[in-house]
Amino acid sequence: MKVNIKKITDSSLIPTRGSVDAAGYDLYADIHPKTEGEIPPGTTVKIGTGIAMEIPKGYAGFIYARSGIATKKGLRPANCVGVVDADYRGEIIV
């Protein structure tokens, strides 16, 4: 299946597959170390990915916490699972 991906910023990274048998693709935060710091415990922040996707009609994108980051850093999406609808064309924000 083809999913069109558009970079919105020059610094954004296109999602990658961690291995041939990976269940999905890894998203990357489009953050700038000089302007963005740590996330304090118990707070909620929106982190942009710098990309937009054209998910085919009849499908959706799902964003889950990666087990490594979730376990090591205690980070996860505020609603536990992010849903990207097929008709959404804006920046993917976690």
DSSP file (Angstrom, degrees, kcal/mol; ACC not computed):
  #  RESIDUE AA STRUCTURE BP1 BP2  ACC     N-H-->O    O-->H-N    N-H-->O    O-->H-N    TCO  KAPPA ALPHA  PHI   PSI    X-CA   Y-CA   Z-CA
    1    1 A M              0   0    0      0, 0.0     2,-0.5     0, 0.0     0, 0.0   0.000 360.0 360.0 360.0 139.1    0.0    0.0    0.0
    2    2 A K        -     0   0    0      2,-0.0     2,-0.5    53,-0.0     0, 0.0  -0.841 360.0-174.7 -99.4 129.3    1.3    3.5   -0.9
    3    3 A V        -     0   0    0     -2,-0.5     2,-0.3    52,-0.1    52,-0.2  -0.982  21.5-136.1-122.3 117.1    1.0    6.3    1.7
    4    4 A N  E     -A   54   0A   0     50,-0.9    50,-2.8    -2,-0.5     2,-0.4  -0.551  21.9-167.3 -74.1 134.7    2.0    9.7    0.6
    5    5 A I  E     -A   53   0A   0     -2,-0.3     2,-0.5    48,-0.2    48,-0.2  -0.985   4.7-162.8-126.3 133.5    4.1   11.6    3.1
    6    6 A K  E     -A   52   0A   0     46,-3.1    46,-2.2    -2,-0.4     2,-0.5  -0.966  16.1-136.5-119.3 127.8    4.9   15.3    3.0
    7    7 A K  E     -A   51   0A   0     -2,-0.5    44,-0.3    44,-0.2    43,-0.1  -0.705  17.4-175.0 -78.4 126.2    7.8   16.9    4.9
    8    8 A I  S    S+     0   0    0     42,-3.6     2,-0.3    -2,-0.5    43,-0.2   0.742  70.6  35.1 -92.2 -28.1    6.4   20.2    6.4
    9    9 A T  S >  S-     0   0    0     41,-1.2     3,-0.8    40,-0.1    -1,-0.1  -0.892  78.1-125.2-124.2 155.7    9.8   21.3    7.8
   10   10 A D  T 3  S+     0   0    0     -2,-0.3    -1,-0.1     1,-0.2    -3,-0.0   0.790 110.7  53.6 -67.1 -27.1   13.3   20.8    6.5
   11   11 A S  T 3  S+     0   0    0     19,-0.1    -1,-0.2     2,-0.1    20,-0.1   0.538  85.3 108.8 -88.0  -6.6   14.4   19.2    9.8
   12   12 A S    <   -     0   0    0     -3,-0.8     2,-0.4    38,-0.2    38,-0.1  -0.290  59.7-138.3 -72.0 156.9   11.7   16.5    9.9
   13   13 A L        -     0   0    0     36,-0.5    15,-0.4    15,-0.3     3,-0.1  -0.933  15.3-120.0-116.8 139.3   12.4   12.8    9.3
   14   14 A I        -     0   0    0     -2,-0.4    12,-0.1     1,-0.1    -7,-0.0  -0.553  44.4 -96.8 -71.9 137.8   10.4   10.4    7.2
   15   15 A P        -     0   0    0      0, 0.0     2,-0.3     0, 0.0    12,-0.2  -0.214  45.3-159.2 -55.7 146.3    9.0    7.5    9.2
   16   16 A T  B     -B   26   0B   0     10,-1.3    10,-3.8    -3,-0.1     2,-0.5  -0.880  18.6-117.2-127.6 160.2   11.2    4.3    9.0
   17   17 A R        -     0   0    0     -2,-0.3     8,-0.2     8,-0.2     3,-0.1  -0.858  16.2-148.8 -97.3 127.3   10.7    0.7    9.6
   18   18 A G  S    S-     0   0    0     -2,-0.5     2,-0.3     6,-0.4    -1,-0.1   0.798  76.2 -10.9 -68.1 -29.1   12.8   -0.7   12.4
   19   19 A S  S >  S-     0   0    0      1,-0.1     3,-1.4    -3,-0.0    -1,-0.1  -0.963  75.7 -94.7-159.3 170.0   13.1   -4.2   10.8
   20   20 A V  T 3  S+     0   0    0     -2,-0.3    -1,-0.1     1,-0.3    -2,-0.0   0.862 125.5  43.0 -59.7 -37.1   11.5   -6.3    8.1
   21   21 A D  T 3  S+     0   0    0     -3,-0.0    -1,-0.3    -4,-0.0    -3,-0.0   0.289  83.3 134.1 -95.6  10.3    9.1   -7.8   10.5
   22   22 A A    <   -     0   0    0     -3,-1.4    -5,-0.0     1,-0.1     3,-0.0  -0.312  57.4-135.6 -61.4 142.5    8.2   -4.6   12.3
   23   23 A A  S    S-     0   0    0      2,-0.0     2,-0.2    -6,-0.0    -1,-0.1   0.733  77.7 -16.5 -71.8 -23.1    4.5   -4.1   12.9
   24   24 A G  S    S-     0   0    0     -8,-0.1    -6,-0.4     0, 0.0     2,-0.3  -0.765  81.0 -70.5-156.9-159.4    4.6   -0.4   11.8
   25   25 A Y        -     0   0    0     -2,-0.2     2,-0.5    -8,-0.2    -8,-0.2  -0.817  38.8-117.2-113.2 151.7    6.8    2.6   11.2
   26   26 A D  B     -B   16   0B   0    -10,-3.8   -10,-1.3    -2,-0.3     2,-0.3  -0.773  24.7-150.9 -89.5 127.9    8.7    4.7   13.7
   27   27 A L        -     0   0    0     -2,-0.5     2,-0.4   -12,-0.2   -13,-0.1  -0.667  10.3-144.6 -90.9 153.8    7.7    8.4   13.9
   28   28 A Y        -     0   0    0    -15,-0.4   -15,-0.3    -2,-0.3     2,-0.2  -0.967  13.5-119.9-123.8 137.1   10.3   11.0   14.9
   29   29 A A        -     0   0    0     -2,-0.4     2,-1.1     1,-0.1    20,-0.3  -0.512  17.4-140.6 -69.5 137.8    9.8   14.2   16.9
   30   30 A D        +     0   0    0     18,-3.2     2,-0.3    -2,-0.2    18,-0.2  -0.685  47.9 150.1 -99.4  77.8   10.7   17.3   15.0
   31   31 A I        -     0   0    0     -2,-1.1     3,-0.1   -20,-0.1    16,-0.0  -0.753  43.9-140.2-114.6 158.6   12.3   19.1   17.9
   32   32 A H    >>  -     0   0    0     -2,-0.3     4,-2.0     1,-0.1     3,-1.9  -0.943   9.1-151.6-121.1 108.1   15.1   21.6   18.1
   33   33 A P  T 34 S+     0   0    0      0, 0.0    -1,-0.1     0, 0.0    -2,-0.0   0.762  94.1  55.5 -52.2 -31.9   17.5   21.0   21.1
   34   34 A K  T 34 S+     0   0    0      1,-0.2     3,-0.1    -3,-0.1    -3,-0.0   0.764 120.0  29.3 -75.1 -23.1   18.4   24.7   21.4
   35   35 A T  T <4 S+     0   0    0     -3,-1.9     2,-0.4     1,-0.1    -1,-0.2   0.576 114.8  59.4-113.3 -12.9   14.7   25.8   21.8
   36   36 A E     <  -     0   0    0     -4,-2.0    -1,-0.1     1,-0.0     2,-0.1  -0.961  60.6-178.6-125.0 138.1   13.0   22.9   23.4
   37   37 A G        -     0   0    0     -2,-0.4     2,-0.1     1,-0.3    -2,-0.1  -0.111  38.5 -42.5-113.1-151.9   13.8   21.3   26.7
   38   38 A E        -     0   0    0     -2,-0.1    -1,-0.3     1,-0.1     0, 0.0  -0.346  50.2-118.0 -77.8 158.2   12.7   18.4   28.9
   39   39 A I        -     0   0    0     -2,-0.1     3,-0.1     4,-0.0    -1,-0.1  -0.885  32.5-130.2 -96.3 115.0    9.0   17.5   29.6
   40   40 A P    >   -     0   0    0      0, 0.0     3,-1.5     0, 0.0     0, 0.0  -0.334  33.9 -91.2 -64.9 146.3    8.3   17.8   33.3
   41   41 A P  T 3  S+     0   0    0      0, 0.0     3,-0.1     0, 0.0    33,-0.0  -0.261 110.3  20.7 -56.3 141.2    6.6   14.9   35.0
   42   42 A G  T 3  S+     0   0    0      1,-0.3     2,-0.3    -3,-0.1    -3,-0.0   0.531  99.8 115.3  79.1   7.4    2.8   15.0   35.0
   43   43 A T    <   -     0   0    0     -3,-1.5     2,-0.5    -4,-0.0    -1,-0.3  -0.723  55.8-140.4-108.3 160.6    2.6   17.5   32.1
   44   44 A T        +     0   0    0     -2,-0.3     2,-0.3    -3,-0.1     0, 0.0  -0.977  24.5 170.9-119.3 129.2    1.1   17.2   28.7
   45   45 A V        -     0   0    0     -2,-0.5     2,-0.5    49,-0.1    33,-0.2  -0.951  31.2-123.8-132.5 154.8    2.8   18.7   25.6
   46   46 A K        -     0   0    0     -2,-0.3     2,-0.5    47,-0.0    -2,-0.0  -0.872  23.9-163.1 -98.8 129.3    2.2   18.4   21.9
   47   47 A I        -     0   0    0     -2,-0.5    47,-2.8   -16,-0.0     2,-0.1  -0.957  10.3-142.7-116.5 119.0    5.2   17.3   19.9
   48   48 A G  B     -C   93   0C   0     -2,-0.5   -18,-3.2    45,-0.2    45,-0.2  -0.435   9.2-159.4 -77.4 152.2    5.2   17.9   16.2
   49   49 A T        -     0   0    0     43,-1.7   -36,-0.5   -20,-0.3   -21,-0.1   0.572  32.9-129.2-102.2 -15.6    6.6   15.4   13.7
   50   50 A G  S    S+     0   0    0     42,-0.3   -42,-3.6     1,-0.3   -41,-1.2   0.637  74.7  98.4  75.2  13.1    7.0   17.9   10.9
   51   51 A I  E     -A    7   0A   0     41,-0.4    41,-2.7   -44,-0.3     2,-0.3  -0.923  54.1-158.3-130.7 157.6    5.2   15.5    8.4
   52   52 A A  E     -A    6   0A   0    -46,-2.2   -46,-3.1    -2,-0.3     2,-0.3  -0.960  15.4-153.7-127.6 149.4    1.7   15.1    7.0
   53   53 A M  E     -A    5   0A   0     37,-0.5     2,-0.8    -2,-0.3   -48,-0.2  -0.925  17.2-143.2-126.8 150.2    0.3   11.9    5.5
   54   54 A E  E     -A    4   0A   0    -50,-2.8   -50,-0.9    -2,-0.3    35,-0.1  -0.807  27.5-166.2-108.8  86.9   -2.3   11.0    3.0
   55   55 A I        -     0   0    0     -2,-0.8     3,-0.1    33,-0.4     4,-0.1  -0.586  27.9-106.6 -76.7 131.7   -3.8    7.9    4.5
   56   56 A P    >   -     0   0    0      0, 0.0     3,-1.7     0, 0.0    -1,-0.1  -0.209  40.6 -91.3 -60.7 147.0   -5.9    6.0    2.0
   57   57 A K  T 3  S+     0   0    0      1,-0.3     3,-0.1    29,-0.1    28,-0.0  -0.289 114.8  32.2 -56.0 137.4   -9.7    6.1    2.4
   58   58 A G  T 3  S+     0   0    0      1,-0.4    -1,-0.3    -3,-0.1     2,-0.3   0.399 109.5  82.9  92.1  -2.4  -10.9    3.2    4.6
   59   59 A Y    <   -     0   0    0     -3,-1.7    27,-0.5    -4,-0.1    -1,-0.4  -0.777  56.8-160.8-125.6 170.3   -7.7    3.1    6.7
   60   60 A A  E     -D   85   0D   0     -2,-0.3     2,-0.4    25,-0.1    25,-0.2  -0.972  19.3-121.4-146.2 158.6   -6.4    5.0    9.7
   61   61 A G  E     -D   84   0D   0     23,-2.8    23,-3.2    -2,-0.3     2,-0.4  -0.851  23.9-158.7-101.1 141.5   -3.1    5.7   11.3
   62   62 A F  E     -D   83   0D   0     -2,-0.4     2,-0.6    21,-0.2    21,-0.2  -0.975   2.8-156.0-123.6 134.5   -2.5    4.6   14.9
   63   63 A I  E     +D   82   0D   0     19,-2.8    19,-2.6    -2,-0.4     2,-0.3  -0.941  17.7 174.8-114.6 117.0    0.2    6.1   17.2
   64   64 A Y  E     -D   81   0D   0     -2,-0.6     2,-0.2    17,-0.2    17,-0.1  -0.845  37.7-100.7-116.1 153.4    1.4    3.9   20.1
   65   65 A A        -     0   0    0     15,-0.5     2,-0.3    -2,-0.3    11,-0.1  -0.523  40.9-115.9 -68.0 138.9    4.2    4.5   22.5
   66   66 A R     >  -     0   0    0     -2,-0.2     4,-3.0     1,-0.1     5,-0.3  -0.600  20.3-128.6 -74.1 138.5    7.3    2.6   21.7
   67   67 A S  H  > S+     0   0    0     -2,-0.3     4,-2.2     1,-0.2     5,-0.3   0.863 104.8  53.1 -59.9 -37.2    8.0    0.1   24.4
   68   68 A G  H  > S+     0   0    0      2,-0.2     4,-2.5     1,-0.2     5,-0.3   0.952 115.7  37.4 -63.6 -50.6   11.6    1.2   24.8
   69   69 A I  H  >>S+     0   0    0      2,-0.2     4,-2.8     1,-0.2     6,-0.8   0.914 115.9  53.8 -69.0 -42.4   10.8    4.9   25.3
   70   70 A A  H  X5S+     0   0    0     -4,-3.0     4,-1.0     4,-0.2    -1,-0.2   0.909 116.3  38.7 -59.2 -42.8    7.7    4.2   27.3
   71   71 A T  H  <5S+     0   0    0     -4,-2.2    -2,-0.2    -5,-0.3    -1,-0.2   0.929 122.5  39.6 -74.5 -46.8    9.6    2.0   29.8
   72   72 A K  H  <5S+     0   0    0     -4,-2.5    -2,-0.2    -5,-0.3    -3,-0.2   0.869 132.3  21.3 -74.2 -37.6   12.8    3.9   30.0
   73   73 A K  H  <5S-     0   0    0     -4,-2.8    -3,-0.2    -5,-0.3    -1,-0.2   0.533  94.4-123.5-112.2  -9.1   11.4    7.5   30.0
   74   74 A G     << +     0   0    0     -4,-1.0     2,-0.4    -5,-0.7    -4,-0.2   0.805  61.4 144.8  70.0  28.0    7.8    7.0   31.1
   75   75 A L        +     0   0    0     -6,-0.8    -1,-0.2    -9,-0.1    -2,-0.1  -0.796  12.4 146.1-103.2 142.7    6.5    8.8   28.0
   76   76 A R        -     0   0    0     -2,-0.4     5,-0.1    -3,-0.1   -12,-0.1  -0.968  55.6 -77.1-161.3 159.2    3.3    7.9   26.1
   77   77 A P    >   -     0   0    0      0, 0.0     3,-2.3     0, 0.0   -12,-0.1  -0.379  46.5-119.3 -59.3 142.8    0.6    9.7   24.2
   78   78 A A  T 3  S+     0   0    0     16,-0.4    16,-0.0     1,-0.3     4,-0.0   0.834 116.7  39.3 -55.8 -36.4   -1.8   11.5   26.6
   79   79 A N  T 3  S-     0   0    0      1,-0.1     2,-1.7     0, 0.0    -1,-0.3   0.209 111.5-123.0 -98.8  15.3   -4.7    9.4   25.3
   80   80 A C  S <  S+     0   0    0     -3,-2.3   -15,-0.5   -16,-0.0     2,-0.4  -0.165  92.1  43.7  72.3 -40.7   -2.5    6.3   25.1
   81   81 A V  E    S-D   64   0D   0     -2,-1.7     2,-0.4   -17,-0.1   -17,-0.2  -0.987  73.6-149.6-135.5 126.2   -3.3    5.8   21.4
   82   82 A G  E     -D   63   0D   0    -19,-2.6   -19,-2.8    -2,-0.4     2,-0.5  -0.753  10.6-155.4 -91.9 140.8   -3.3    8.5   18.7
   83   83 A V  E     -D   62   0D   0     -2,-0.4     2,-0.6   -21,-0.2   -21,-0.2  -0.971   5.5-164.8-118.9 127.3   -5.7    8.1   15.8
   84   84 A V  E     -D   61   0D   0    -23,-3.2   -23,-2.8    -2,-0.5     8,-0.0  -0.945  20.0-141.8-111.0 111.8   -5.0    9.7   12.4
   85   85 A D  E >   -D   60   0D   0     -2,-0.6     3,-1.5   -25,-0.2   -30,-0.3  -0.316  19.4-115.4 -72.5 155.5   -8.1    9.7   10.3
   86   86 A A  T 3  S+     0   0    0    -27,-0.5   -31,-0.2     1,-0.3    -1,-0.1   0.761 114.6  51.3 -62.7 -26.4   -7.9    9.1    6.5
   87   87 A D  T 3  S+     0   0    0    -33,-0.1     2,-0.4   -31,-0.1    -1,-0.3   0.436  83.9 106.3 -94.1   2.3   -9.3   12.6    5.8
   88   88 A Y    <   +     0   0    0     -3,-1.5   -33,-0.4     1,-0.1   -35,-0.2  -0.685  36.2 169.8 -83.2 130.7   -6.8   14.5    8.0
   89   89 A R        +     0   0    0     -2,-0.4    -1,-0.1   -35,-0.1     3,-0.1   0.323  41.9  99.0-122.8   5.5   -4.1   16.3    6.1
   90   90 A G  S    S-     0   0    0      1,-0.2   -37,-0.5   -38,-0.1     2,-0.1  -0.135  86.6 -58.4 -84.8-175.1   -2.4   18.5    8.7
   91   91 A E        -     0   0    0    -39,-0.1     2,-0.6     1,-0.1   -39,-0.2  -0.381  54.0-116.6 -63.6 138.3    0.8   17.9   10.6
   92   92 A I        -     0   0    0    -41,-2.7   -43,-1.7    -3,-0.1     2,-0.4  -0.695  39.4-174.0 -76.6 120.5    0.9   14.7   12.6
   93   93 A I  B      C   48   0C   0     -2,-0.6   -45,-0.2   -45,-0.2   -64,-0.0  -0.972 360.0 360.0-122.7 132.9    1.2   15.8   16.3
   94   94 A V              0   0    0    -47,-2.8   -16,-0.4    -2,-0.4   -46,-0.1   0.363 360.0 360.0-108.0 360.0    1.7   13.4   19.2
